[in-house]
């Protein structure tokens, strides 16, 4: 049910042309509007779908200082997660809705997942989403930081994330963007983007709900067979792949560029009806799901 207490957003800087599938699938299953942070130029490429609201960076003295103006955000996207962190920083400072929900631009919705994220918050939790494992991660298993990472509780993936705004720490801190980006030094190592914010929330007493594995405690393995996972189709690095495909001189690691372009190629083949002329990423389970996808109802046949 639509509520003025919820703010839903995604980002599209340099990749607005790929957003029609996610926006169409989201609106097929939800009454909530979705806000797309983008540039004024790219907004012209967004599909004309009711409930899709383009949002542009404000231009003011404070935005220039905090680097949340359009120019700084666009520049940040050329430096990995910095652009995303600047958008999130601006949202946390400016929005007044009780619940904030973020979703990645390469997720396809097969059901109403927003209710499953917001319901725990209405019940008293402060963070909800799928589990990002620390002890049970599959990487960084050796070296000085390995044992320290093993001792930490799991956090939440940011591809589908819901937060109680009042629990976000240090909203007015000049270091907020660095904390969101994951660059701010902490007493312990971290794995990924936004983890410092979640750890700060947990230290301050916030309660976390793992929607894929709610009964498995604070250290467990993500349940990819859960209903929450089954009711979406998840890609990786599609936005990056789109950027690399159209900007051959973009700088990144060769292996990541190859993977991202292959992921975009698979996405384009099944969801944009585009043959990129490059070899799509091979994922038989994902491809089987895409072949069953009804792009009218956004459900599996």
Backbone bond lengths (Angstrom), bond angles and torsions (degrees), N, CA, C in turn:
res aa  C-N    CA-C-N  psi(-1)  N-CA   C-N-CA  omega(-1)  CA-C   N-CA-C  phi
1 X - - - 1.461 - - 1.521 109.94 -
2 X 1.309 116.67 136.13 1.447 121.55 -177.31 1.519 110.69 -66.13
3 X 1.357 116.24 139.00 1.454 120.72 -177.39 1.514 109.14 -143.70
4 X 1.361 116.49 140.35 1.451 121.07 177.48 1.522 111.98 -75.74
5 X 1.332 117.89 -3.05 1.461 121.09 -178.99 1.516 111.96 -91.57
6 X 1.350 117.50 2.20 1.463 121.66 -176.12 1.527 109.85 -120.49
7 X 1.334 115.76 134.07 1.469 121.68 175.79 1.511 108.12 -122.64
8 X 1.333 117.20 120.05 1.461 123.39 -177.48 1.522 108.76 -112.02
9 X 1.342 116.32 133.54 1.460 117.85 179.81 1.521 112.53 -146.02
10 X 1.340 114.05 160.50 1.449 123.58 169.39 1.523 107.15 -143.12
11 X 1.340 117.26 176.25 1.459 121.32 -177.82 1.529 110.10 -123.44
12 X 1.336 115.73 147.66 1.471 120.63 176.08 1.517 108.83 -147.56
13 X 1.310 116.19 82.69 1.455 122.14 175.51 1.521 107.29 -113.51
14 X 1.321 115.50 109.03 1.457 119.89 -178.38 1.514 114.24 85.71
15 X 1.348 117.86 5.87 1.475 119.09 -178.17 1.525 112.68 -150.36
16 X 1.319 118.28 26.08 1.469 120.73 -177.94 1.527 112.16 -59.51
17 X 1.332 116.93 -25.30 1.468 121.35 -177.49 1.528 112.82 -66.39
18 X 1.323 118.72 -16.43 1.468 120.13 -177.89 1.525 112.86 -98.05
19 X 1.332 118.11 2.62 1.470 119.79 -169.23 1.526 115.71 -83.67
20 X 1.321 118.54 -12.69 1.466 118.21 -174.89 1.536 112.98 -56.95
21 X 1.341 120.28 -43.79 1.474 118.76 -179.67 1.523 113.80 -61.94
22 X 1.320 118.22 -46.19 1.469 119.00 -178.72 1.527 110.66 -65.50
23 X 1.327 116.83 -43.20 1.458 119.61 -177.62 1.526 110.93 -66.99
24 X 1.322 116.95 -40.64 1.471 120.63 178.50 1.520 110.82 -64.63
25 X 1.333 116.79 -43.96 1.462 119.68 -178.71 1.522 111.46 -69.07
26 X 1.328 116.92 -37.13 1.473 119.80 178.22 1.521 110.45 -64.05
27 X 1.334 117.10 -47.88 1.457 120.13 -177.17 1.528 112.10 -69.92
28 X 1.330 117.65 -23.62 1.469 120.55 177.59 1.525 111.50 -66.42
29 X 1.325 116.87 -25.05 1.466 120.41 -173.70 1.526 113.85 -118.30
30 X 1.336 117.92 -1.08 1.462 119.77 -175.20 1.527 111.72 -136.63
31 X 1.325 116.01 147.70 1.463 121.17 173.16 1.516 111.96 -88.68
32 X 1.324 117.48 -20.67 1.459 121.43 -176.91 1.525 110.91 -66.30
33 X 1.316 118.29 139.52 1.468 120.19 171.79 1.524 109.71 -70.76
34 X 1.301 117.05 157.16 1.456 122.00 177.39 1.527 108.59 -123.01
35 X 1.325 115.90 130.33 1.460 122.40 -177.51 1.524 109.21 -98.17
36 X 1.320 115.63 129.87 1.466 121.39 -178.10 1.523 108.56 -111.93
37 X 1.326 116.15 112.03 1.456 120.58 177.08 1.528 108.74 -81.36
38 X 1.321 115.13 121.42 1.461 120.24 -174.41 1.520 109.33 -156.49
39 X 1.322 116.41 -178.44 1.459 120.58 175.82 1.526 109.49 -90.70
40 X 1.306 115.73 161.63 1.469 119.52 178.94 1.527 110.92 -63.13
41 X 1.318 116.48 -33.87 1.453 119.90 178.19 1.510 112.81 -68.25
42 X 1.334 116.34 -44.33 1.461 120.32 -177.90 1.521 113.03 -73.77
43 X 1.325 117.34 -22.40 1.463 120.12 -179.41 1.525 111.33 -57.89
44 X 1.327 116.66 -25.91 1.465 120.72 179.03 1.526 111.64 -66.15
45 X 1.343 116.91 -20.55 1.464 120.91 -178.89 1.525 112.48 -91.12
46 X 1.334 117.53 -6.02 1.462 119.78 179.37 1.523 109.70 -72.93
47 X 1.328 117.68 144.31 1.464 120.00 179.51 1.522 111.26 -70.13
48 X 1.316 115.90 151.31 1.462 121.75 179.27 1.525 108.51 -84.90
49 X 1.332 115.12 86.58 1.466 122.00 -177.85 1.520 108.14 -123.72
50 X 1.319 116.53 130.66 1.461 120.35 179.57 1.529 110.19 -59.56
51 X 1.315 116.41 134.74 1.457 120.32 178.78 1.517 113.99 89.62
52 X 1.331 117.56 0.68 1.469 121.89 174.69 1.523 107.32 -99.42
53 X 1.324 116.55 117.90 1.459 121.67 -171.30 1.532 110.37 -118.44
54 X 1.322 118.91 110.11 1.473 120.10 175.63 1.525 109.99 -67.89
55 X 1.325 116.20 141.95 1.466 121.65 177.91 1.529 107.81 -129.33
56 X 1.320 116.01 133.20 1.459 120.99 -179.11 1.516 110.03 -114.08
57 X 1.319 115.38 151.62 1.461 120.54 177.24 1.527 109.44 -64.03
58 X 1.322 114.99 138.42 1.462 119.13 177.03 1.521 110.22 -76.68
59 X 1.312 115.63 153.63 1.463 120.77 179.26 1.529 108.35 -115.21
60 X 1.310 116.27 101.48 1.457 121.46 178.53 1.514 109.51 -151.08
61 X 1.327 116.50 173.40 1.467 120.23 -177.74 1.524 110.91 -59.90
62 X 1.343 116.89 -44.78 1.464 119.72 -178.16 1.522 111.34 -64.42
63 X 1.328 116.48 -35.76 1.463 119.93 -179.54 1.522 111.37 -69.23
64 X 1.329 115.52 -34.29 1.461 119.38 177.34 1.525 110.64 -68.21
65 X 1.336 116.30 -39.11 1.467 120.51 180.00 1.518 110.50 -68.30
66 X 1.331 116.18 -43.92 1.462 120.94 -177.75 1.526 112.07 -83.15
67 X 1.326 115.94 -4.52 1.460 122.68 179.68 1.529 112.17 60.48
68 X 1.339 115.25 40.85 1.460 120.06 175.76 1.529 110.18 -109.97
69 X 1.334 116.44 21.41 1.460 119.74 172.83 1.533 109.20 -84.49
70 X 1.328 116.78 167.61 1.465 120.81 -173.55 1.519 112.45 -59.58
71 X 1.314 117.33 -41.57 1.459 120.40 -178.00 1.531 111.46 -63.47
72 X 1.327 116.37 -44.05 1.471 120.06 -179.08 1.524 111.36 -68.22
73 X 1.333 116.46 -39.33 1.464 120.03 179.46 1.525 110.14 -65.26
74 X 1.326 116.87 -45.48 1.471 120.24 178.89 1.520 110.54 -60.98
75 X 1.341 116.82 -42.09 1.462 120.41 177.74 1.521 110.79 -63.63
76 X 1.347 116.28 -36.96 1.462 120.76 179.78 1.507 112.61 -64.61
77 X 1.333 117.49 -32.00 1.460 119.96 178.99 1.521 112.03 -69.52
78 X 1.323 116.72 -18.03 1.464 119.33 174.50 1.530 110.93 -83.46
79 X 1.326 115.76 -1.35 1.466 120.86 179.48 1.529 110.34 -123.00
80 X 1.308 116.58 42.33 1.457 120.47 177.56 1.520 112.20 76.59
81 X 1.337 116.23 -127.50 1.466 121.57 -172.65 1.522 113.75 -84.29
82 X 1.326 119.09 1.63 1.460 120.17 -176.86 1.522 111.59 -62.39
83 X 1.331 117.55 -41.68 1.454 120.16 179.14 1.513 111.76 -62.32
84 X 1.328 116.61 -43.89 1.470 120.98 177.89 1.521 110.48 -61.20
85 X 1.330 116.92 -43.65 1.465 120.81 -179.44 1.524 111.41 -61.92
86 X 1.327 116.88 -37.67 1.462 119.78 179.09 1.524 111.43 -67.24
87 X 1.330 117.25 -37.54 1.467 120.13 175.87 1.520 110.27 -63.87
88 X 1.331 117.12 -48.81 1.458 120.78 -178.45 1.524 110.86 -61.07
89 X 1.316 117.20 -40.66 1.454 121.27 178.21 1.522 110.74 -58.58
90 X 1.324 116.23 -43.75 1.452 121.09 178.64 1.530 111.37 -64.50
91 X 1.317 117.14 -40.99 1.462 121.46 179.38 1.525 110.87 -62.99
92 X 1.324 116.79 -47.77 1.464 120.51 -177.40 1.523 111.39 -61.89
93 X 1.324 116.30 -30.86 1.466 119.63 -178.86 1.528 112.42 -82.61
94 X 1.329 117.03 -31.38 1.466 119.61 -169.04 1.527 114.90 -102.62
95 X 1.327 118.45 -29.86 1.461 120.13 -176.16 1.522 110.84 -79.70
96 X 1.320 116.69 152.04 1.461 121.38 -179.17 1.526 112.37 -123.23
97 X 1.330 117.53 3.57 1.468 119.15 175.67 1.533 109.83 -63.96
98 X 1.312 116.16 151.68 1.462 120.58 -178.25 1.525 112.07 -70.23
99 X 1.352 116.63 -36.96 1.459 121.13 -176.54 1.524 109.97 -119.32
100 X 1.321 116.26 133.80 1.452 122.65 178.49 1.521 108.77 -115.49
101 X 1.332 117.43 131.69 1.459 122.13 -176.74 1.523 109.60 -127.69
102 X 1.326 116.04 124.57 1.457 121.22 177.05 1.517 110.50 -110.46
103 X 1.327 116.29 142.96 1.463 120.24 173.41 1.515 109.35 -140.04
104 X 1.330 115.04 144.12 1.457 121.41 179.41 1.522 110.80 -74.16
105 X 1.321 115.76 155.48 1.464 121.12 -176.46 1.514 113.63 -84.12
106 X 1.325 117.82 6.50 1.471 119.20 177.02 1.530 111.13 -122.82
107 X 1.326 115.79 35.22 1.465 122.65 176.05 1.523 109.70 -113.25
108 X 1.320 117.06 134.66 1.465 122.21 176.49 1.521 108.47 -108.45
109 X 1.325 116.63 127.46 1.460 121.98 -177.56 1.528 110.24 -92.24
110 X 1.330 114.69 133.47 1.464 121.33 177.29 1.516 111.89 -111.59
111 X 1.328 117.13 -2.12 1.460 122.70 -178.80 1.523 107.55 -164.15
112 X 1.322 116.05 178.21 1.453 121.29 176.76 1.526 108.97 -78.99
113 X 1.329 116.97 104.14 1.462 121.67 178.64 1.521 111.82 -99.95
114 X 1.326 116.43 -17.08 1.459 119.48 179.76 1.526 110.73 -62.37
115 X 1.329 117.57 -42.98 1.466 120.31 178.91 1.518 111.20 -59.65
116 X 1.333 116.09 -36.67 1.471 120.04 -179.15 1.531 111.77 -70.87
117 X 1.339 116.89 -23.77 1.461 120.63 176.23 1.526 111.89 -84.75
118 X 1.327 116.73 -39.47 1.455 121.13 -175.54 1.529 112.14 -79.19
119 X 1.329 117.22 -34.10 1.465 120.38 -178.09 1.527 113.09 -53.25
120 X 1.337 120.40 -45.40 1.475 119.40 177.72 1.527 112.88 -61.17
121 X 1.341 117.23 -34.52 1.459 119.54 179.38 1.525 110.56 -67.52
122 X 1.316 116.36 -38.52 1.465 119.68 177.56 1.531 111.13 -67.11
123 X 1.325 116.67 -22.79 1.463 121.49 178.99 1.527 112.60 -88.23
124 X 1.343 117.54 -2.23 1.451 119.95 176.27 1.512 116.05 118.52
125 X 1.332 117.90 -9.15 1.462 120.09 175.65 1.538 109.04 -74.71
126 X 1.329 115.92 161.62 1.462 121.10 -177.08 1.524 113.31 -114.73
127 X 1.338 117.34 -18.28 1.459 123.23 -179.31 1.526 107.53 -140.13
128 X 1.323 118.27 136.60 1.463 119.64 175.25 1.522 110.19 -145.67
129 X 1.330 114.53 149.35 1.455 121.49 -179.91 1.517 109.14 161.14
130 X 1.316 116.84 -167.81 1.464 119.91 179.14 1.525 110.54 -87.32
131 X 1.293 115.21 155.51 1.458 122.72 -172.13 1.530 112.62 -72.27
132 X 1.338 115.49 130.10 1.471 121.88 168.59 1.530 106.07 -106.30
133 X 1.339 117.85 104.40 1.469 120.14 -171.35 1.528 112.71 -76.23
134 X 1.295 114.67 142.08 1.458 120.65 172.86 1.530 109.78 -101.97
135 X 1.312 118.09 -62.73 1.464 119.62 -179.40 1.523 111.33 -62.22
136 X 1.316 118.11 -37.09 1.459 122.29 -175.68 1.524 113.00 -100.02
137 X 1.310 117.15 25.61 1.460 121.09 175.62 1.526 109.08 -69.46
138 X 1.319 116.75 163.91 1.470 121.33 -178.55 1.530 112.63 -107.72
139 X 1.311 118.40 10.79 1.462 122.93 -175.97 1.527 108.73 -141.18
140 X 1.340 115.67 168.14 1.470 122.46 -177.55 1.534 111.07 50.93
141 X 1.332 115.11 48.35 1.462 121.15 -176.79 1.525 112.52 -93.25
142 X 1.313 117.51 -1.56 1.455 120.51 177.36 1.526 108.73 -130.71
143 X 1.307 115.90 170.56 1.450 119.62 177.83 1.510 113.17 96.51
144 X 1.307 115.43 179.15 1.457 122.30 -172.29 1.528 113.15 -63.02
145 X 1.337 116.63 -34.71 1.457 119.50 -174.90 1.526 114.02 -86.00
146 X 1.316 118.24 -10.23 1.457 120.46 -171.28 1.537 112.81 -58.07
147 X 1.329 117.20 -50.13 1.466 120.11 -177.94 1.525 111.08 -66.50
148 X 1.321 117.28 -34.29 1.462 120.00 179.06 1.521 110.97 -68.05
149 X 1.339 116.61 -39.05 1.462 119.77 176.14 1.526 111.00 -65.49
150 X 1.333 116.93 -38.52 1.464 121.53 -179.84 1.520 112.29 -60.08
151 X 1.319 116.59 -28.15 1.461 120.33 -175.72 1.525 113.55 -83.43
152 X 1.314 116.86 -9.21 1.461 120.43 -174.60 1.528 111.84 -88.37
153 X 1.341 117.21 151.45 1.465 120.01 175.85 1.520 110.74 -72.90
154 X 1.314 116.37 160.52 1.458 121.32 175.90 1.528 109.89 -69.91
155 X 1.323 115.49 155.74 1.459 120.92 175.49 1.533 108.50 -122.33
156 X 1.329 116.90 -156.98 1.471 121.06 -172.61 1.521 110.41 -119.90
157 X 1.334 116.82 138.64 1.463 121.07 172.65 1.526 110.01 -66.67
158 X 1.319 116.21 148.32 1.463 119.55 -176.81 1.526 113.71 -93.94
159 X 1.350 118.19 -1.36 1.467 118.70 -179.42 1.520 111.51 -67.57
160 X 1.330 118.20 -32.14 1.461 123.95 171.53 1.521 106.62 -141.75
161 X 1.306 115.97 103.96 1.457 122.32 -168.70 1.519 109.96 -136.97
162 X 1.321 117.20 134.29 1.462 121.54 175.38 1.518 109.36 -124.29
163 X 1.332 116.15 138.41 1.461 122.19 -176.79 1.519 110.79 -135.19
164 X 1.329 115.44 148.96 1.458 120.78 168.21 1.533 106.67 -85.99
165 X 1.308 117.20 115.97 1.460 120.20 -171.52 1.526 113.12 -57.71
166 X 1.319 117.83 -38.45 1.460 121.04 -175.24 1.525 113.06 -65.68
167 X 1.342 117.18 -14.79 1.462 120.96 -178.41 1.530 113.05 -96.08
168 X 1.333 117.34 -5.36 1.458 119.80 179.17 1.524 108.52 -70.41
169 X 1.330 118.73 122.06 1.467 120.92 -173.46 1.525 113.38 -78.45
170 X 1.330 115.08 151.04 1.473 122.57 169.59 1.519 113.30 52.68
171 X 1.341 115.94 45.35 1.461 120.03 -177.97 1.527 111.62 -58.55
172 X 1.315 117.11 -33.48 1.464 119.89 -177.08 1.526 112.48 -97.82
173 X 1.317 117.80 10.08 1.455 120.89 178.09 1.528 111.02 -72.40
174 X 1.341 118.07 140.63 1.474 119.74 175.59 1.524 112.06 -66.92
175 X 1.338 116.49 -12.18 1.458 120.71 -179.61 1.528 112.49 -97.14
176 X 1.339 117.28 7.29 1.462 119.80 -176.03 1.522 111.80 -57.59
177 X 1.323 117.26 -46.59 1.468 120.29 -178.81 1.521 111.07 -60.66
178 X 1.341 117.83 -40.92 1.460 121.07 178.69 1.525 110.75 -64.38
179 X 1.337 117.85 -39.09 1.463 120.61 177.88 1.519 111.09 -65.30
180 X 1.324 116.87 -42.71 1.462 120.60 178.97 1.526 109.59 -62.51
181 X 1.305 115.86 -44.43 1.460 120.64 -177.90 1.527 111.54 -66.95
182 X 1.316 117.00 -22.67 1.459 120.40 -178.33 1.510 112.70 92.14
183 X 1.342 117.62 15.53 1.455 121.29 -176.69 1.531 112.92 -97.72
184 X 1.305 117.42 -16.73 1.453 119.87 -178.46 1.524 110.11 -68.66
185 X 1.329 117.47 133.94 1.460 120.89 -179.12 1.531 110.34 -66.56
186 X 1.326 115.97 136.37 1.458 121.70 175.71 1.524 108.38 -122.97
187 X 1.319 115.93 177.41 1.460 120.55 178.72 1.519 111.63 -74.81
188 X 1.311 116.20 -10.66 1.458 120.82 -178.95 1.520 108.97 -142.30
189 X 1.327 118.49 161.06 1.470 121.24 178.18 1.523 110.86 -69.79
190 X 1.311 116.60 161.89 1.467 121.47 175.50 1.516 108.48 -132.09
191 X 1.325 115.84 167.61 1.465 121.27 -176.85 1.516 112.46 -96.97
192 X 1.332 117.75 -44.77 1.462 117.52 -166.35 1.518 112.41 -151.97
193 X 1.320 113.57 178.84 1.459 125.51 177.08 1.530 111.13 -48.71
194 X 1.318 117.31 134.61 1.457 126.46 173.19 1.532 114.14 76.25
195 X 1.325 118.61 -9.26 1.464 120.13 -179.01 1.527 113.00 -57.69
196 X 1.352 120.44 -39.90 1.469 118.94 178.82 1.526 113.36 -58.26
197 X 1.332 117.19 -36.28 1.467 120.12 178.85 1.521 110.34 -65.62
198 X 1.332 117.03 -44.66 1.471 119.85 -178.96 1.522 110.59 -66.22
199 X 1.326 118.06 -41.24 1.467 119.55 177.51 1.525 111.12 -62.20
200 X 1.321 117.53 -38.54 1.464 120.39 177.00 1.524 110.81 -64.20
201 X 1.336 117.04 -41.00 1.456 120.66 177.55 1.519 111.09 -62.11
202 X 1.334 116.70 -43.32 1.460 120.50 179.70 1.533 111.28 -63.61
203 X 1.338 116.74 -40.93 1.463 120.09 178.57 1.521 111.68 -63.44
204 X 1.333 115.49 -29.45 1.464 120.19 179.96 1.525 113.07 -87.38
205 X 1.334 116.70 7.57 1.460 120.49 174.89 1.509 116.10 97.50
206 X 1.331 118.32 5.91 1.463 119.80 179.34 1.526 110.67 -67.06
207 X 1.327 115.01 149.63 1.461 121.59 -179.41 1.525 109.51 -104.60
208 X 1.333 116.16 138.65 1.460 122.24 -174.92 1.526 110.06 -114.51
209 X 1.337 116.39 141.47 1.468 121.10 178.25 1.523 108.74 -122.62
210 X 1.337 115.43 117.66 1.463 121.24 175.87 1.521 107.34 -89.14
211 X 1.333 117.27 104.02 1.459 119.86 -171.86 1.521 112.53 -70.99
212 X 1.318 117.88 -18.72 1.462 120.38 178.75 1.524 112.33 -88.22
213 X 1.327 117.23 -23.82 1.469 121.72 -174.81 1.522 110.11 -149.68
214 X 1.337 117.91 61.67 1.472 121.64 -171.50 1.524 115.24 -67.50
215 X 1.323 118.54 -19.71 1.462 121.20 -174.93 1.523 112.83 -102.13
216 X 1.323 117.00 7.56 1.466 120.35 -171.48 1.517 114.79 -99.89
217 X 1.327 117.93 9.41 1.454 120.15 175.72 1.516 113.60 80.12
218 X 1.332 115.77 -166.29 1.456 122.03 -174.05 1.515 113.83 -90.56
219 X 1.327 118.48 -5.82 1.463 121.94 174.89 1.521 108.65 -138.55
220 X 1.315 116.43 111.39 1.465 120.04 -176.70 1.521 109.69 -159.51
221 X 1.317 115.12 -177.22 1.458 122.49 177.62 1.526 108.42 -100.07
222 X 1.335 119.57 134.06 1.461 120.83 177.41 1.528 110.95 -56.08
223 X 1.311 115.59 140.95 1.457 120.75 -179.52 1.526 109.44 -96.71
224 X 1.325 115.64 90.81 1.464 120.37 -176.73 1.526 111.94 -73.47
225 X 1.332 117.00 -9.21 1.464 120.55 176.52 1.524 112.00 -94.44
226 X 1.320 117.26 3.97 1.458 121.12 -179.28 1.521 111.05 -68.88
227 X 1.317 116.32 161.50 1.464 121.75 179.42 1.530 110.67 -59.93
228 X 1.317 116.74 -37.12 1.462 120.37 -178.47 1.524 111.17 -62.32
229 X 1.318 116.63 -44.20 1.464 119.83 178.07 1.525 111.46 -68.70
230 X 1.322 117.72 -38.62 1.463 121.03 -176.95 1.525 112.35 -65.92
231 X 1.327 116.54 -25.22 1.460 120.38 -174.64 1.524 113.78 -93.46
232 X 1.321 116.00 27.24 1.454 120.58 172.76 1.521 109.44 -154.17
233 X 1.308 115.46 160.56 1.463 122.04 173.56 1.524 106.52 -115.84
234 X 1.319 116.05 122.77 1.465 120.46 -172.15 1.520 110.55 -114.67
235 X 1.310 115.44 127.05 1.455 122.60 172.38 1.526 108.84 -105.88
236 X 1.327 115.49 172.61 1.459 120.93 174.94 1.520 109.44 -132.16
237 X 1.331 115.15 136.41 1.463 122.25 169.84 1.523 114.09 62.31
238 X 1.331 118.34 26.47 1.465 119.95 -179.70 1.532 111.06 -66.65
239 X 1.336 116.25 -42.84 1.456 119.40 178.72 1.516 111.91 -61.46
240 X 1.326 115.59 -42.78 1.467 119.80 177.36 1.519 110.34 -64.16
241 X 1.336 115.81 -42.01 1.459 119.56 179.65 1.507 112.17 -61.73
242 X 1.330 116.72 -40.57 1.463 120.60 176.92 1.523 109.87 -60.24
243 X 1.337 115.99 -44.24 1.465 120.59 -179.73 1.524 111.13 -63.77
244 X 1.336 116.90 -46.04 1.464 119.94 -178.85 1.532 111.27 -65.83
245 X 1.331 116.14 -38.06 1.464 120.87 -179.01 1.532 110.85 -62.15
246 X 1.333 115.79 -37.62 1.461 120.05 -177.80 1.525 113.03 -94.80
247 X 1.329 116.75 -5.24 1.467 121.08 179.27 1.522 108.39 -135.54
248 X 1.300 115.83 83.66 1.467 121.62 -173.43 1.522 112.91 -60.55
249 X 1.328 117.80 -24.41 1.459 120.74 -177.07 1.525 113.40 -92.50
250 X 1.330 117.16 4.86 1.465 120.26 179.22 1.520 110.37 -60.31
251 X 1.321 116.18 138.31 1.461 121.06 -175.22 1.524 111.39 -93.88
252 X 1.304 115.50 125.12 1.459 122.56 173.90 1.522 105.83 -167.75
253 X 1.327 117.16 -179.93 1.460 118.48 178.40 1.531 109.42 -70.82
254 X 1.327 118.28 141.53 1.473 121.34 -178.97 1.527 112.51 -56.61
255 X 1.327 117.13 -39.00 1.469 119.99 -177.81 1.521 111.21 -67.22
256 X 1.344 116.77 -40.96 1.466 119.45 179.36 1.520 110.70 -68.42
257 X 1.342 116.71 -40.59 1.458 119.78 179.24 1.532 110.34 -60.99
258 X 1.319 116.67 -42.98 1.467 120.85 179.80 1.525 111.04 -62.16
259 X 1.354 115.72 -45.66 1.468 119.59 179.70 1.527 111.24 -63.81
260 X 1.342 116.35 -45.18 1.462 120.40 -176.34 1.527 111.45 -63.18
261 X 1.325 117.45 -42.95 1.464 120.53 179.37 1.526 110.59 -65.25
262 X 1.333 116.94 -38.98 1.472 120.33 177.81 1.526 110.67 -65.60
263 X 1.330 117.07 -37.72 1.460 120.75 178.27 1.520 110.89 -66.88
264 X 1.326 116.48 -43.40 1.468 120.28 175.98 1.525 110.89 -61.93
265 X 1.325 117.16 -38.58 1.461 121.24 -179.56 1.526 111.15 -62.37
266 X 1.346 116.71 -40.94 1.464 120.60 177.59 1.524 110.51 -66.18
267 X 1.323 116.82 -44.66 1.461 122.68 177.97 1.531 110.31 -59.47
268 X 1.334 116.44 -46.63 1.465 121.10 -178.11 1.520 111.92 -63.68
269 X 1.322 116.33 -39.15 1.466 121.02 -177.88 1.524 111.42 -61.45
270 X 1.329 117.41 -46.87 1.461 120.55 -172.31 1.531 114.19 -94.53
271 X 1.335 117.65 -23.71 1.464 119.19 -172.82 1.525 114.04 -116.69
272 X 1.335 117.45 -17.17 1.456 120.36 177.99 1.526 112.37 -117.56
273 X 1.348 116.17 -4.48 1.465 121.74 -178.05 1.529 111.30 56.59
274 X 1.326 114.70 42.65 1.466 121.53 -179.33 1.522 109.49 -121.79
275 X 1.306 116.08 130.93 1.464 121.58 172.43 1.522 107.09 -96.85
276 X 1.320 117.09 110.27 1.461 120.74 -175.89 1.519 112.52 -78.16
277 X 1.317 116.82 -14.25 1.449 119.64 -176.13 1.514 113.34 80.54
278 X 1.337 116.41 6.51 1.464 121.41 176.32 1.520 109.01 -116.30
279 X 1.321 117.03 160.44 1.464 121.77 -176.63 1.530 109.94 -73.82
280 X 1.337 117.92 122.99 1.466 120.14 179.32 1.531 111.83 -68.14
281 X 1.317 115.09 155.96 1.457 121.24 174.59 1.526 109.73 -60.39
282 X 1.312 117.29 138.60 1.462 121.54 -179.61 1.520 109.66 -94.08
283 X 1.314 116.29 112.26 1.465 123.43 176.38 1.524 105.95 -149.25
284 X 1.330 116.39 94.65 1.467 121.20 -171.97 1.523 112.33 -61.54
285 X 1.328 116.86 -38.38 1.465 119.81 -179.40 1.523 110.62 -67.09
286 X 1.326 116.91 -44.35 1.460 121.06 178.29 1.520 110.96 -64.31
287 X 1.340 116.89 -42.41 1.457 120.19 -178.84 1.525 111.65 -66.39
288 X 1.324 117.15 -35.59 1.463 120.61 177.67 1.531 110.51 -63.23
289 X 1.316 115.81 -38.19 1.457 120.80 178.56 1.525 110.39 -67.32
290 X 1.323 116.50 -41.39 1.461 120.83 -179.58 1.520 111.89 -64.67
291 X 1.326 117.02 -34.55 1.459 120.89 179.13 1.521 111.95 -68.51
292 X 1.330 116.91 -23.62 1.472 121.66 179.50 1.527 112.45 -92.61
293 X 1.325 117.05 -3.74 1.454 120.95 -173.29 1.528 112.13 -75.60
294 X 1.328 116.15 125.82 1.455 123.32 172.96 1.531 107.28 -93.17
295 X 1.325 116.89 110.23 1.454 120.66 -174.64 1.527 112.63 -83.68
296 X 1.315 116.25 10.38 1.462 120.35 171.50 1.515 110.15 -94.91
297 X 1.336 115.07 -49.78 1.469 120.36 179.69 1.519 112.44 -95.54
298 X 1.337 117.15 -11.53 1.461 123.21 -175.00 1.524 111.08 53.99
299 X 1.327 113.05 52.49 1.453 122.65 172.98 1.526 107.88 -136.05
300 X 1.319 116.44 167.76 1.452 120.27 177.31 1.512 109.80 -88.55
301 X 1.320 117.52 136.75 1.459 122.53 -179.16 1.510 109.92 -70.34
